[in-house]
Amino acid sequence: MCGIVGLHLRDPSLYPRLGTLLATMLIQMTERGPDSAGVAVYRDRDDRGTSGTDLAIYKNIGPPADLVAACDLASAQGWQGLGHTRMATESAVTPQGCHPFSVGPDQCLVHNGSFANHATIRRDLQAAGITFDSQNDSEVGARFIARRLDQGEDLDDALRALCETFDGFYTLLVTSADGFAVVRDAIACKPAVIAETSAWVAMASEYRALAGLPGIAGARIFEPEPEKVYAWRR
């Protein structure tokens, strides 16, 4: 059991509040994953007049509140973020095993669940020359997606390929420099809820992580269907 949160802001007036909103969402997931926590924050690289995206990732063992304080998440600004609280099941509780996994350009993945055939897929990827930083099954999913993207597929197709290749139970949130996507396995036993307004799109493992978002009372709220890829772009 782990906790996932993600927030994609459409209204630029909310960019200064990204860190505060994300911190609140993450701490609400503490009971789902007290072993370790991690966040990723996307912001525009415009302070020197250059284009593109800056991605900052913070993760460590220990409860989410400790991470939020250590990285001063509340002060972070940006247009998109995601977070994860981990209850370790497949590998040791180490900084290398913490989520999010960022193994491709501006790409991050967080995962709630377990991939049953990750060892076989890891061997296939290693045979193709791909190296790994941990024994975490979630890293296998992240590197599988990164390879598909590197081969020219878009994120939607890469996630559909993951559903066809990986066995097990999972809810995934994958972010990139232009948006984020959510997908669940065919049984969809791992919880997930999505909320959407004209100002933002958010997802979490439980509604309580979304309850403090501005305008939540008027949001469209739904549970993602099994093996359906939900994607949002800037």
N, C-alpha and C positions, 0 to 999 in steps of 0.2 A: 504494500500500500504506500503510494507516494502522492504528493500534491503538485498539481500543475496550475500556473496562472499565466495569462498573457493579455496584453493590452495594446491595441493599435489605435492611435489617435488620428482622427480626421480633422478636428478643429485645432488650428495652430495656437489658439488662445490657451489651450490646455497643456501645451508642451512644457511650460515651467513646472507643472504639477505632476509630471510623469513619475518621478521618483517617489513622491509622497503616496500617490495612488498605488503604485506597484508594491511599495513596502507594506501598506495596509493589507493588500491582497495576499502577499506572501505569508505574513504572520498569521493570517487566518487559517493557513494550511499546516500549521505547526504540528498538530496532532496526527496528521497523515504522514509526516516524515521528519522526526526529530534528529535523525542521524547526521544529516548534512543539508546544506542549502546552497543555492546559486541563483544568480540573476544575470541577464544581459540587457543592455540599454543601447538603443540606436538613436543617434542624433545626426543632424546634417553637419557636414564639414564646411561651415561657412564663415568661421571666425577669421580666416585669412583670405577670403574671397575665392576659395577653391570649391569645386563641386564634389559630390560623393557623400558617403556615409561613414561616420565614426561608430565603431562597435566596441563597447567596453563590457568585459565579463568579469564577474566577481563570484568566487565559489570557495567553500571550505567546509570542513567537518564542523559539527555543532549545530545548535538550533538556529532557526531563521532570524530570530531577534538579534543574535550575536553578529550575524553577517550584515544585517541592516545597519547596525551601529558602526561596525568596523569600516564599511565602505561609504558611510554617510549617504546611503541611498536616497534619503528624503530630499537631498539637495540636487539630485540628478535631474537634468532636463533632456527632453528628446521627444521623438514621435512614436516610438514603439519600444516595448519591453516584454520580457518573459521571465518566469521564475520557476523554481522547482524545490520541493522539500522531499528528502529521500528517506525511505525506510529500506535499508539494504537487504536484498534477498539473493542476488546473483554474484556478488563480489564484495571484497573487503571495503570497510569504511575508510577511505583515504581521499585526499584532495584530488587525485587522478580519477577516482571513481565518481566524483560529484558531477551533477548536471548543472548547467547545460553543456552539451558537447558541441564544440565549434571546430569542425574539421575541414571546412571549405570556406571560400571567400564570403564573408558577411553572413554565413549560415550558422544557425544554432538549432539544436534539437533537445527537447525534454520529453520524457517518457514515463508513463505510469503503467506498469505491467511487467510481463516477462516474455522474452522470446525463447521458445522451446528449442529451436534449431539453430541458435546463434553460433554454436561451435562449428557446425558444418559450414555455415556461410562465412565465418571468420577465416577458416582454412582456404576457402575459395578466393577470398579477397587477398589473403596473404600470398597465395600462389600467383596472383596478378600483380604483386609487387607493393601492396598496400601494407603499411605498418600501423601498429596500434600502441596506444599509450596506457591502456588499462585492460583488465579482464572483464570489464563491465559489458553486459549484453547490449545495453543501450548504445554503446559506442559502435557496435557492429551495425546497428540500424543507421546511425549517423554517417558512417563511412560508406555504406551501401548507397544512401541517397546522394552523398557528395560525388561518388563515382558516376552515377547516372547523370547528374547535372553536368559534370565535366565532359561527358560524352555527348552533350547537346540536348538532353531532354529538359523539359520544363518541370517545375516542382510538382504540378498535378500528376504528370505521367510518372515521375519518380516515386511518388507515394502510392500510386496504383500498382506499380511494379513491386513495391515493398509488400503490399497486401497479398500479392500473388506468390511471393517468395517466402515470407516469414510465417512461421506457425507460432501460436501462443495467444496471449491476451494483452492488449495494448490500447492506450490512447496516446497519440503523439501530437505535439505542437512543434511545427518547424517554422522558423522565421528566416527571412532573407532581407536584402537591402531594399526590396520593394514591397514587402508585405508579410503575411503569415498564412499558414494552412494547418488544418486540423483533420485527423483521420482516426477512426477506431477500427478494431478488428471485427470479424464477421459476427461474433457473439455479442460484442459490445458490453461486456460485463464490468469494465472499468468505467467509473462515472465520469461524466463530462457535461457541462452546460455552457451554452453560448448566449451572449446578450449583445444586441446591436441597436445603436441609435445613429442619428445623423452626425453625431460628434465623435463616436468611437465604436470599436468592436472589441469585445472582451470574451475570454473563455477561462474556465476554471474547473477543477475537479468537483467543486461543490458551490452552490449558490451563495453561501455565506461570504465567499471571497469577492463576490460581485456586489454585495448589498450596499457598500459605501460609495459606489461610483456615482458621479453626478448625473442626474437624469435617469437613474435606474428604474424609477417608477413608470416611466414611459417607454422603456426599452422593449424590443421584441426579444423574447427569451424562449429558447428551445433546446432540446437535446439532440445532438448530432446523430444521424442514422449510421448503422453499421456499414463499413467499407465505402462510405461516400466521402469524397475529398471536399472540404469546405475551404475556400481560399479567398483572400482579400488582398487587393493591390492598392498602392498609393494612388 
